[in-house]
Amino acid sequence: MNGSSPDQQTRRPTPLPRTGSGDVPHSAISAASLGLLATPTALSANATTMTLPGTARDIGVSVSTATWIATVFGLAVAVSTPLTAALLRHRGVRAAVLTSAALVAVGTVAVAVSESMPGLLVGRAAQALGGSGLVTTAINLAGTPRRMGVVTAGSGMCGALGPLAGSLLSDHASWHVALSLSALALLAVPYVALRTPAPVPEEARASFDAVGAALTVALICALVFLARFPVAALTCAVVLGIALAAWIRREPDGFVPSALLRSPAFLTASGVVCALSTAYFALLYTVPRLLEDNAGWGPSGIGVGSLVALLVGSMASWVMAASAHRMRRSAVLTALLTLGVLAPITAAVAEAPVLLLAAAGVAVFVAASGQATLSVVAADGVPEPQRPTALGLFTLCYQLGGAFGPAIAALLPS
């Protein structure tokens, strides 16, 4: 925003964050390579849903116990986002890419050889920490809604294909392979790493706020565990939120810069994308149940219908991101909010399967479009050196919808 009207057009590209000895030109790293860097994490995350029964059987645990494999992955993804943003801010893009790639590689090896629950948890956590780091880096390098749309729409499509990929690989190879899809991102690492600037000079590096980082990570953990332990997690979240607010007042330029919390543009964009993401993930869990209960659909029909709806919505979100520069920001925001409200209302009152699937498709459309277009708004409202942190925390708000949505869905009557 920076003094401009809220109706300012989105055609003015947001400058890329400073990530080292200079800015990374938009053309230096192709959008396709950013998509390859980011999207395998969504593919790997959702592949787990179809591998849990076989994994649980082979390692000798119950399916309910094996769900911790997915929970730990989601937690590590959320925790990694602000940590990677701090790494980008203090050490630069190359350090973030190489560190994240190393975590993905180590985690994939651990998953490939492990036959026990502890080994799988460690491996999946490392994969998620590294994969989320690559996603956060790709978002920082995108720079424009069009390029960001490649990342967000690609992640949506890979997320929709994840269960199918997990099922096919488990049937025809093994669940070890299905849980190793994060490694596909490593194919883009050499290309991206060679085109990033040199590391931040040591004399230019700011000190790392360890206390702020610890409080932020603890707060994220509490929020992610709301669905499993609502009372305890909510209590911890309130206490940690108060403690973090007090620390930010003491260290205004620390892990969470106070300038972000004073930026209406950043707060609005982050709040809206969290709401859109929450609605999407809530419908992701409720629509299949409604198709089964109200329409009598079986698993195959639900799977195919959901896949088509999510793929169409994801592809449409890229069209929206690519054309956003021709629209006013107020028009984009109005469209996203209107559709974002209509999707859950439609799912709540409609019984026709086509309307339920349309609600799911619209939900993924507005969530992915919001992440692509509102990231520009979030980054525009903060000082240049804090853009990596702003984009990291903005992305975290989207990811938290993945924790809030299922929690809300679980509270709805069957």
C-alpha positions as a Markdown table, in Angstrom:
| # | Residue | x | y | z |
|---|---|---|---|---|
| 1 | Met | 0.0 | 0.0 | 0.0 |
| 2 | Asn | 2.6 | 2.6 | 1.2 |
| 3 | Gly | 0.3 | 5.6 | 0.9 |
| 4 | Ser | -1.5 | 4.4 | -2.3 |
| 5 | Ser | -5.2 | 3.9 | -2.7 |
| 6 | Pro | -6.8 | 0.6 | -1.8 |
| 7 | Asp | -8.1 | 0.6 | -5.3 |
| 8 | Gln | -4.5 | 0.6 | -6.7 |
| 9 | Gln | -4.2 | -1.8 | -9.5 |
| 10 | Thr | -2.1 | -5.0 | -9.0 |
| 11 | Arg | -0.2 | -4.5 | -12.3 |
| 12 | Arg | 2.6 | -2.8 | -10.3 |
| 13 | Pro | 4.9 | -5.8 | -9.5 |
| 14 | Thr | 6.1 | -6.1 | -6.0 |
| 15 | Pro | 9.9 | -5.9 | -5.9 |
| 16 | Leu | 11.5 | -9.1 | -4.8 |
| 17 | Pro | 12.9 | -9.3 | -1.2 |
| 18 | Arg | 16.5 | -8.6 | -0.7 |
| 19 | Thr | 18.1 | -12.0 | -0.2 |
| 20 | Gly | 21.8 | -11.5 | -0.3 |
| 21 | Ser | 24.1 | -9.2 | -2.0 |
| 22 | Gly | 21.3 | -7.9 | -4.3 |
| 23 | Asp | 17.9 | -8.6 | -5.6 |
| 24 | Val | 17.1 | -11.6 | -7.7 |
| 25 | Pro | 15.7 | -10.5 | -11.1 |
| 26 | His | 12.3 | -12.1 | -12.0 |
| 27 | Ser | 13.8 | -13.6 | -15.1 |
| 28 | Ala | 16.8 | -15.1 | -13.4 |
| 29 | Ile | 14.8 | -18.1 | -12.1 |
| 30 | Ser | 11.9 | -19.5 | -14.2 |
| 31 | Ala | 8.5 | -19.9 | -12.8 |
| 32 | Ala | 8.5 | -23.5 | -13.8 |
| 33 | Ser | 11.5 | -24.2 | -11.7 |
| 34 | Leu | 9.9 | -22.5 | -8.7 |
| 35 | Gly | 6.8 | -24.7 | -9.3 |
| 36 | Leu | 9.0 | -27.8 | -9.3 |
| 37 | Leu | 10.8 | -26.6 | -6.2 |
| 38 | Ala | 7.5 | -26.1 | -4.2 |
| 39 | Thr | 4.8 | -28.4 | -5.4 |
| 40 | Pro | 6.2 | -31.9 | -4.4 |
| 41 | Thr | 5.6 | -31.0 | -0.8 |
| 42 | Ala | 1.8 | -30.9 | -1.3 |
| 43 | Leu | 2.0 | -34.1 | -3.3 |
| 44 | Ser | 3.9 | -35.8 | -0.5 |
| 45 | Ala | 1.6 | -34.5 | 2.2 |
| 46 | Asn | -1.6 | -35.8 | 0.7 |
| 47 | Ala | -0.1 | -39.1 | -0.5 |
| 48 | Thr | 0.0 | -40.1 | 3.1 |
| 49 | Thr | -3.8 | -40.4 | 3.3 |
| 50 | Met | -3.8 | -43.5 | 1.2 |
| 51 | Thr | -0.7 | -45.1 | 2.6 |
| 52 | Leu | -1.5 | -45.1 | 6.3 |
| 53 | Pro | -3.3 | -48.5 | 6.5 |
| 54 | Gly | -0.4 | -50.4 | 4.7 |
| 55 | Thr | 2.2 | -48.5 | 6.7 |
| 56 | Ala | 0.5 | -49.2 | 10.0 |
| 57 | Arg | 0.3 | -52.9 | 9.1 |
| 58 | Asp | 3.9 | -53.2 | 8.1 |
| 59 | Ile | 5.4 | -51.4 | 11.1 |
| 60 | Gly | 3.0 | -53.1 | 13.6 |
| 61 | Val | 0.9 | -50.1 | 14.9 |
| 62 | Ser | -2.7 | -49.2 | 14.7 |
| 63 | Val | -4.0 | -46.8 | 11.9 |
| 64 | Ser | -4.9 | -44.2 | 14.6 |
| 65 | Thr | -1.3 | -44.3 | 15.8 |
| 66 | Ala | 0.0 | -44.1 | 12.3 |
| 67 | Thr | -1.9 | -40.9 | 11.7 |
| 68 | Trp | 0.8 | -39.2 | 13.8 |
| 69 | Ile | 2.9 | -39.5 | 10.6 |
| 70 | Ala | 0.6 | -37.0 | 8.9 |
| 71 | Thr | 0.3 | -34.8 | 12.0 |
| 72 | Val | 4.0 | -34.5 | 12.5 |
| 73 | Phe | 4.4 | -33.7 | 8.8 |
| 74 | Gly | 1.8 | -30.9 | 9.0 |
| 75 | Leu | 3.4 | -29.5 | 12.2 |
| 76 | Ala | 6.9 | -29.5 | 10.7 |
| 77 | Val | 5.6 | -27.7 | 7.6 |
| 78 | Ala | 4.1 | -24.9 | 9.8 |
| 79 | Val | 7.1 | -24.6 | 12.0 |
| 80 | Ser | 9.5 | -24.4 | 9.1 |
| 81 | Thr | 7.9 | -21.5 | 7.4 |
| 82 | Pro | 8.9 | -18.7 | 9.8 |
| 83 | Leu | 12.2 | -20.3 | 10.4 |
| 84 | Thr | 13.0 | -20.3 | 6.7 |
| 85 | Ala | 11.9 | -16.7 | 6.5 |
| 86 | Ala | 14.4 | -15.9 | 9.2 |
| 87 | Leu | 17.1 | -17.9 | 7.3 |
| 88 | Leu | 16.3 | -15.9 | 4.1 |
| 89 | Arg | 16.5 | -12.6 | 6.0 |
| 90 | His | 19.8 | -13.4 | 7.8 |
| 91 | Arg | 21.7 | -15.7 | 5.4 |
| 92 | Gly | 20.1 | -15.3 | 2.0 |
| 93 | Val | 18.4 | -17.5 | -0.6 |
| 94 | Arg | 21.3 | -19.9 | -1.4 |
| 95 | Ala | 21.6 | -20.9 | 2.3 |
| 96 | Ala | 17.9 | -21.5 | 2.5 |
| 97 | Val | 17.7 | -23.6 | -0.6 |
| 98 | Leu | 20.7 | -25.8 | 0.3 |
| 99 | Thr | 19.7 | -26.2 | 3.9 |
| 100 | Ser | 16.1 | -27.2 | 2.9 |
| 101 | Ala | 17.3 | -29.5 | 0.2 |
| 102 | Ala | 19.6 | -31.3 | 2.7 |
| 103 | Leu | 16.7 | -31.8 | 5.0 |
| 104 | Val | 14.6 | -33.3 | 2.2 |
| 105 | Ala | 17.4 | -35.6 | 1.2 |
| 106 | Val | 18.1 | -36.8 | 4.7 |
| 107 | Gly | 14.4 | -37.2 | 5.5 |
| 108 | Thr | 13.8 | -39.2 | 2.3 |
| 109 | Val | 16.7 | -41.6 | 3.1 |
| 110 | Ala | 15.3 | -42.1 | 6.6 |
| 111 | Val | 11.8 | -42.8 | 5.2 |
| 112 | Ala | 13.2 | -45.2 | 2.6 |
| 113 | Val | 15.0 | -47.4 | 5.0 |
| 114 | Ser | 12.9 | -47.1 | 8.1 |
| 115 | Glu | 10.6 | -49.9 | 9.3 |
| 116 | Ser | 9.6 | -48.4 | 12.7 |
| 117 | Met | 7.4 | -45.5 | 13.8 |
| 118 | Pro | 10.2 | -43.4 | 15.4 |
| 119 | Gly | 12.2 | -43.6 | 12.2 |
| 120 | Leu | 9.3 | -42.6 | 10.0 |
| 121 | Leu | 8.4 | -39.7 | 12.3 |
| 122 | Val | 12.0 | -38.4 | 12.1 |
| 123 | Gly | 12.2 | -38.9 | 8.4 |
| 124 | Arg | 8.8 | -37.2 | 7.6 |
| 125 | Ala | 9.6 | -34.3 | 10.0 |
| 126 | Ala | 12.9 | -33.7 | 8.1 |
| 127 | Gln | 11.1 | -33.9 | 4.7 |
| 128 | Ala | 8.5 | -31.5 | 5.9 |
| 129 | Leu | 11.0 | -29.0 | 7.3 |
| 130 | Gly | 13.0 | -29.0 | 4.1 |
| 131 | Gly | 10.0 | -29.1 | 1.8 |
| 132 | Ser | 8.3 | -26.2 | 3.5 |
| 133 | Gly | 11.6 | -24.3 | 3.4 |
| 134 | Leu | 11.7 | -24.8 | -0.4 |
| 135 | Val | 8.0 | -23.6 | -0.7 |
| 136 | Thr | 8.8 | -20.5 | 1.4 |
| 137 | Thr | 11.8 | -19.8 | -0.7 |
| 138 | Ala | 9.9 | -20.2 | -4.0 |
| 139 | Ile | 7.2 | -17.8 | -2.7 |
| 140 | Asn | 9.9 | -15.2 | -1.9 |
| 141 | Leu | 11.4 | -15.6 | -5.4 |
| 142 | Ala | 8.1 | -15.5 | -7.2 |
| 143 | Gly | 7.7 | -11.7 | -7.1 |
| 144 | Thr | 4.4 | -11.3 | -9.0 |
| 145 | Pro | 0.9 | -12.8 | -8.7 |
| 146 | Arg | 1.3 | -14.6 | -12.1 |
| 147 | Arg | 4.5 | -16.4 | -11.0 |
| 148 | Met | 3.1 | -17.0 | -7.6 |
| 149 | Gly | 0.1 | -18.6 | -9.2 |
| 150 | Val | 2.4 | -21.2 | -10.7 |
| 151 | Val | 3.4 | -22.2 | -7.1 |
| 152 | Thr | -0.1 | -22.0 | -5.5 |
| 153 | Ala | -2.1 | -23.5 | -8.4 |
| 154 | Gly | 0.6 | -26.2 | -8.8 |
| 155 | Ser | 0.4 | -27.0 | -5.1 |
| 156 | Gly | -3.3 | -27.3 | -5.3 |
| 157 | Met | -3.2 | -29.6 | -8.3 |
| 158 | Cys | -0.5 | -31.8 | -6.7 |
| 159 | Gly | -2.5 | -31.8 | -3.5 |
| 160 | Ala | -5.5 | -33.1 | -5.4 |
| 161 | Leu | -3.4 | -35.8 | -7.1 |
| 162 | Gly | -1.6 | -36.8 | -3.9 |
| 163 | Pro | -4.1 | -39.5 | -2.7 |
| 164 | Leu | -4.2 | -41.1 | -6.1 |
| 165 | Ala | -0.4 | -41.0 | -6.4 |
| 166 | Gly | 0.0 | -42.5 | -2.9 |
| 167 | Ser | -2.5 | -45.3 | -3.7 |
| 168 | Leu | -0.9 | -46.2 | -7.0 |
| 169 | Leu | 2.7 | -46.2 | -5.7 |
| 170 | Ser | 1.7 | -48.2 | -2.6 |
| 171 | Asp | 0.0 | -50.8 | -4.8 |
| 172 | His | 2.6 | -51.1 | -7.5 |
| 173 | Ala | 5.8 | -50.2 | -5.6 |
| 174 | Ser | 5.7 | -49.6 | -1.8 |
| 175 | Trp | 4.6 | -47.1 | 0.7 |
| 176 | His | 8.2 | -46.1 | 1.2 |
| 177 | Val | 8.2 | -44.8 | -2.4 |
| 178 | Ala | 4.8 | -43.0 | -1.9 |
| 179 | Leu | 6.2 | -41.2 | 1.2 |
| 180 | Ser | 9.3 | -40.1 | -0.7 |
| 181 | Leu | 7.6 | -37.9 | -3.3 |
| 182 | Ser | 9.1 | -34.8 | -1.6 |
| 183 | Ala | 12.4 | -35.7 | -3.2 |
| 184 | Leu | 11.1 | -34.6 | -6.6 |
| 185 | Ala | 11.8 | -31.0 | -5.5 |
| 186 | Leu | 15.5 | -31.8 | -5.4 |
| 187 | Leu | 15.5 | -31.8 | -9.2 |
| 188 | Ala | 15.1 | -28.0 | -9.2 |
| 189 | Val | 17.7 | -27.3 | -6.5 |
| 190 | Pro | 20.9 | -27.1 | -8.7 |
| 191 | Tyr | 19.2 | -24.8 | -11.2 |
| 192 | Val | 17.8 | -22.5 | -8.5 |
| 193 | Ala | 20.9 | -22.5 | -6.3 |
| 194 | Leu | 23.2 | -21.5 | -9.2 |
| 195 | Arg | 21.0 | -18.5 | -10.0 |
| 196 | Thr | 20.7 | -17.1 | -6.5 |
| 197 | Pro | 23.0 | -14.3 | -5.2 |
| 198 | Ala | 26.0 | -14.9 | -3.0 |
| 199 | Pro | 25.3 | -15.3 | 0.8 |
| 200 | Val | 24.7 | -12.2 | 2.9 |
| 201 | Pro | 28.1 | -10.9 | 4.0 |
| 202 | Glu | 28.9 | -11.7 | 7.7 |
| 203 | Glu | 29.2 | -8.0 | 8.6 |
| 204 | Ala | 25.7 | -7.3 | 7.2 |
| 205 | Arg | 24.0 | -10.1 | 9.1 |
| 206 | Ala | 21.6 | -9.1 | 11.9 |
| 207 | Ser | 21.6 | -11.1 | 15.2 |
| 208 | Phe | 19.1 | -13.9 | 15.4 |
| 209 | Asp | 16.3 | -13.5 | 17.9 |
| 210 | Ala | 16.3 | -17.0 | 19.5 |
| 211 | Val | 13.7 | -16.2 | 22.2 |
| 212 | Gly | 11.3 | -14.8 | 19.6 |
| 213 | Ala | 11.8 | -17.8 | 17.4 |
| 214 | Ala | 11.2 | -20.2 | 20.3 |
| 215 | Leu | 8.0 | -18.5 | 21.4 |
| 216 | Thr | 6.7 | -18.4 | 17.8 |
| 217 | Val | 7.4 | -22.1 | 17.2 |
| 218 | Ala | 5.7 | -23.0 | 20.5 |
| 219 | Leu | 2.7 | -20.9 | 19.5 |
| 220 | Ile | 2.5 | -22.6 | 16.1 |
| 221 | Cys | 2.6 | -26.0 | 17.8 |
| 222 | Ala | -0.2 | -25.1 | 20.1 |
| 223 | Leu | -2.3 | -23.9 | 17.2 |
| 224 | Val | -1.6 | -27.0 | 15.1 |
| 225 | Phe | -2.7 | -29.3 | 18.0 |
| 226 | Leu | -6.0 | -27.5 | 18.5 |
| 227 | Ala | -7.8 | -30.3 | 16.6 |
| 228 | Arg | -6.3 | -33.1 | 18.8 |
| 229 | Phe | -6.1 | -31.4 | 22.2 |
| 230 | Pro | -8.5 | -28.4 | 22.1 |
| 231 | Val | -8.5 | -27.3 | 25.7 |
| 232 | Ala | -4.8 | -27.8 | 26.5 |
| 233 | Ala | -3.8 | -26.4 | 23.1 |
| 234 | Leu | -6.0 | -23.3 | 23.4 |
| 235 | Thr | -4.8 | -22.6 | 26.9 |
| 236 | Cys | -1.1 | -22.8 | 25.7 |
| 237 | Ala | -1.9 | -20.7 | 22.7 |
| 238 | Val | -3.3 | -17.9 | 24.8 |
| 239 | Val | -0.4 | -17.9 | 27.2 |
| 240 | Leu | 2.2 | -18.1 | 24.5 |
| 241 | Gly | 0.5 | -15.4 | 22.5 |
| 242 | Ile | 0.6 | -13.0 | 25.5 |
| 243 | Ala | 4.3 | -13.9 | 26.0 |
| 244 | Leu | 5.2 | -13.4 | 22.4 |
| 245 | Ala | 3.4 | -10.0 | 22.3 |
| 246 | Ala | 5.4 | -8.9 | 25.3 |
| 247 | Trp | 8.6 | -10.0 | 23.7 |
| 248 | Ile | 7.8 | -8.2 | 20.5 |
| 249 | Arg | 7.4 | -5.0 | 22.4 |
| 250 | Arg | 10.8 | -5.6 | 23.9 |
| 251 | Glu | 12.5 | -6.6 | 20.6 |
| 252 | Pro | 10.6 | -4.7 | 17.9 |
| 253 | Asp | 13.1 | -5.8 | 15.2 |
| 254 | Gly | 13.3 | -9.4 | 16.4 |
| 255 | Phe | 12.0 | -12.7 | 14.9 |
| 256 | Val | 8.5 | -11.2 | 14.4 |
| 257 | Pro | 9.1 | -7.5 | 13.6 |
| 258 | Ser | 6.6 | -5.1 | 15.1 |
| 259 | Ala | 6.4 | -3.2 | 11.8 |
| 260 | Leu | 4.4 | -6.1 | 10.4 |
| 261 | Leu | 1.9 | -5.9 | 13.2 |
| 262 | Arg | 1.5 | -2.2 | 12.5 |
| 263 | Ser | 0.8 | -2.7 | 8.8 |
| 264 | Pro | -2.9 | -2.8 | 8.0 |
| 265 | Ala | -2.1 | -4.2 | 4.5 |
| 266 | Phe | -0.1 | -7.1 | 6.0 |
| 267 | Leu | -2.7 | -7.9 | 8.7 |
| 268 | Thr | -5.6 | -7.7 | 6.3 |
| 269 | Ala | -4.0 | -9.9 | 3.7 |
| 270 | Ser | -2.9 | -12.5 | 6.3 |
| 271 | Gly | -6.3 | -12.5 | 8.0 |
| 272 | Val | -8.2 | -13.0 | 4.7 |
| 273 | Val | -5.9 | -15.8 | 3.4 |
| 274 | Cys | -6.2 | -17.6 | 6.8 |
| 275 | Ala | -10.0 | -17.4 | 6.6 |
| 276 | Leu | -10.1 | -18.6 | 3.0 |
| 277 | Ser | -7.7 | -21.4 | 3.8 |
| 278 | Thr | -9.7 | -22.5 | 6.8 |
| 279 | Ala | -12.9 | -22.6 | 4.8 |
| 280 | Tyr | -11.1 | -24.7 | 2.1 |
| 281 | Phe | -9.7 | -27.3 | 4.4 |
| 282 | Ala | -13.0 | -27.5 | 6.3 |
| 283 | Leu | -14.8 | -28.3 | 3.1 |
| 284 | Leu | -12.1 | -30.7 | 2.1 |
| 285 | Tyr | -13.2 | -32.8 | 5.0 |
| 286 | Thr | -17.0 | -32.1 | 5.1 |
| 287 | Val | -17.9 | -32.4 | 1.4 |
| 288 | Pro | -16.9 | -36.1 | 1.1 |
| 289 | Arg | -18.9 | -36.9 | 4.2 |
| 290 | Leu | -21.9 | -35.0 | 2.8 |
| 291 | Leu | -21.7 | -36.8 | -0.6 |
| 292 | Glu | -21.8 | -40.1 | 1.3 |
| 293 | Asp | -24.6 | -39.2 | 3.7 |
| 294 | Asn | -26.8 | -37.1 | 1.5 |
| 295 | Ala | -26.2 | -38.6 | -2.0 |
| 296 | Gly | -25.2 | -42.1 | -1.1 |
| 297 | Trp | -22.0 | -42.0 | -3.1 |
| 298 | Gly | -19.3 | -44.6 | -2.5 |
| 299 | Pro | -15.6 | -44.1 | -2.1 |
| 300 | Ser | -14.8 | -44.4 | -5.8 |
| 301 | Gly | -17.3 | -41.8 | -6.8 |
| 302 | Ile | -16.3 | -39.4 | -4.0 |
| 303 | Gly | -12.7 | -39.8 | -4.9 |
| 304 | Val | -13.1 | -39.1 | -8.6 |
| 305 | Gly | -15.6 | -36.3 | -8.1 |
| 306 | Ser | -13.4 | -34.6 | -5.5 |
| 307 | Leu | -10.3 | -35.0 | -7.7 |
| 308 | Val | -12.0 | -33.3 | -10.7 |
| 309 | Ala | -13.4 | -30.5 | -8.6 |
| 310 | Leu | -10.1 | -29.7 | -6.9 |
| 311 | Leu | -8.1 | -29.9 | -10.2 |
| 312 | Val | -10.6 | -27.5 | -12.0 |
| 313 | Gly | -10.5 | -25.1 | -9.0 |
| 314 | Ser | -6.7 | -25.2 | -8.9 |
| 315 | Met | -6.3 | -24.6 | -12.6 |
| 316 | Ala | -8.8 | -21.7 | -12.4 |
| 317 | Ser | -6.8 | -20.1 | -9.6 |
| 318 | Trp | -3.8 | -19.8 | -11.9 |
| 319 | Val | -5.9 | -18.0 | -14.5 |
| 320 | Met | -7.0 | -15.7 | -11.7 |
| 321 | Ala | -3.5 | -15.1 | -10.6 |
| 322 | Ala | -2.3 | -14.5 | -14.1 |
| 323 | Ser | -5.0 | -11.9 | -14.8 |
| 324 | Ala | -4.9 | -10.2 | -11.5 |
| 325 | His | -2.7 | -7.4 | -12.8 |
| 326 | Arg | -5.6 | -6.3 | -15.0 |
| 327 | Met | -7.9 | -5.9 | -12.0 |
| 328 | Arg | -8.1 | -3.4 | -9.1 |
| 329 | Arg | -7.1 | -4.8 | -5.8 |
| 330 | Ser | -10.5 | -4.0 | -4.3 |
| 331 | Ala | -12.2 | -6.0 | -7.1 |
| 332 | Val | -9.9 | -9.0 | -6.5 |
| 333 | Leu | -10.5 | -8.8 | -2.8 |
| 334 | Thr | -14.3 | -8.5 | -3.2 |
| 335 | Ala | -14.4 | -11.5 | -5.6 |
| 336 | Leu | -12.4 | -13.7 | -3.3 |
| 337 | Leu | -14.4 | -12.8 | -0.2 |
| 338 | Thr | -17.7 | -13.2 | -2.0 |
| 339 | Leu | -16.9 | -16.6 | -3.4 |
| 340 | Gly | -15.2 | -17.5 | -0.1 |
| 341 | Val | -18.4 | -16.9 | 1.8 |
| 342 | Leu | -20.7 | -18.6 | -0.8 |
| 343 | Ala | -18.7 | -21.8 | -0.9 |
| 344 | Pro | -19.4 | -22.9 | 2.7 |
| 345 | Ile | -22.9 | -21.6 | 2.6 |
| 346 | Thr | -23.6 | -23.7 | -0.5 |
| 347 | Ala | -22.1 | -26.8 | 1.1 |
| 348 | Ala | -24.3 | -26.2 | 4.2 |
| 349 | Val | -27.6 | -25.8 | 2.4 |
| 350 | Ala | -27.3 | -27.8 | -0.8 |
| 351 | Glu | -27.9 | -31.5 | -1.2 |
| 352 | Ala | -27.2 | -31.9 | -4.9 |
| 353 | Pro | -23.8 | -33.6 | -5.5 |
| 354 | Val | -22.9 | -31.2 | -8.3 |
| 355 | Leu | -23.3 | -28.2 | -5.9 |
| 356 | Leu | -21.3 | -29.8 | -3.1 |
| 357 | Leu | -18.5 | -30.5 | -5.5 |
| 358 | Ala | -18.7 | -27.0 | -6.9 |
| 359 | Ala | -18.4 | -25.7 | -3.4 |
| 360 | Ala | -15.2 | -27.7 | -2.9 |
| 361 | Gly | -13.8 | -26.4 | -6.3 |
| 362 | Val | -14.7 | -22.8 | -5.5 |
| 363 | Ala | -13.1 | -23.2 | -2.1 |
| 364 | Val | -9.7 | -24.3 | -3.5 |
| 365 | Phe | -10.0 | -21.6 | -6.2 |
| 366 | Val | -10.3 | -18.8 | -3.7 |
| 367 | Ala | -7.8 | -20.2 | -1.3 |
| 368 | Ala | -5.1 | -20.6 | -4.0 |
| 369 | Ser | -6.0 | -17.4 | -5.7 |
| 370 | Gly | -5.9 | -15.5 | -2.4 |
| 371 | Gln | -2.5 | -16.9 | -1.6 |
| 372 | Ala | -1.1 | -15.8 | -5.0 |
| 373 | Thr | -2.7 | -12.4 | -5.2 |
| 374 | Leu | -2.7 | -11.3 | -1.5 |
| 375 | Ser | 1.0 | -12.1 | -1.1 |
| 376 | Val | 1.7 | -9.0 | -3.1 |
| 377 | Val | -0.5 | -6.9 | -0.8 |
| 378 | Ala | 1.2 | -8.4 | 2.3 |
| 379 | Ala | 4.7 | -7.7 | 1.0 |
| 380 | Asp | 3.8 | -4.2 | -0.2 |
| 381 | Gly | 2.9 | -3.1 | 3.2 |
| 382 | Val | 6.2 | -3.6 | 5.0 |
| 383 | Pro | 9.7 | -2.2 | 4.7 |
| 384 | Glu | 12.0 | -3.8 | 2.1 |
| 385 | Pro | 14.3 | -5.7 | 4.5 |
| 386 | Gln | 11.4 | -7.4 | 6.2 |
| 387 | Arg | 9.7 | -8.8 | 3.1 |
| 388 | Pro | 11.0 | -12.3 | 3.5 |
| 389 | Thr | 9.6 | -12.4 | 7.1 |
| 390 | Ala | 6.3 | -10.9 | 5.9 |
| 391 | Leu | 5.9 | -13.5 | 3.1 |
| 392 | Gly | 6.9 | -16.3 | 5.5 |
| 393 | Leu | 4.3 | -15.3 | 8.2 |
| 394 | Phe | 1.7 | -14.7 | 5.4 |
| 395 | Thr | 2.3 | -18.2 | 4.2 |
| 396 | Leu | 2.1 | -19.5 | 7.8 |
| 397 | Cys | -1.3 | -17.9 | 8.1 |
| 398 | Tyr | -2.4 | -19.9 | 5.0 |
| 399 | Gln | -1.0 | -23.1 | 6.5 |
| 400 | Leu | -2.7 | -22.6 | 9.8 |
| 401 | Gly | -6.0 | -22.9 | 7.9 |
| 402 | Gly | -5.0 | -26.5 | 7.4 |
| 403 | Ala | -5.1 | -26.9 | 11.2 |
| 404 | Phe | -8.2 | -24.8 | 11.9 |
| 405 | Gly | -10.3 | -26.2 | 9.0 |
| 406 | Pro | -10.3 | -29.9 | 10.1 |
| 407 | Ala | -10.9 | -28.8 | 13.7 |
| 408 | Ile | -14.0 | -26.9 | 12.6 |
| 409 | Ala | -15.1 | -29.9 | 10.4 |
| 410 | Ala | -14.8 | -32.2 | 13.4 |
| 411 | Leu | -17.2 | -30.0 | 15.4 |
| 412 | Leu | -20.0 | -30.1 | 12.7 |
| 413 | Pro | -22.8 | -32.6 | 13.3 |
| 414 | Ser | -22.6 | -35.8 | 11.3 |
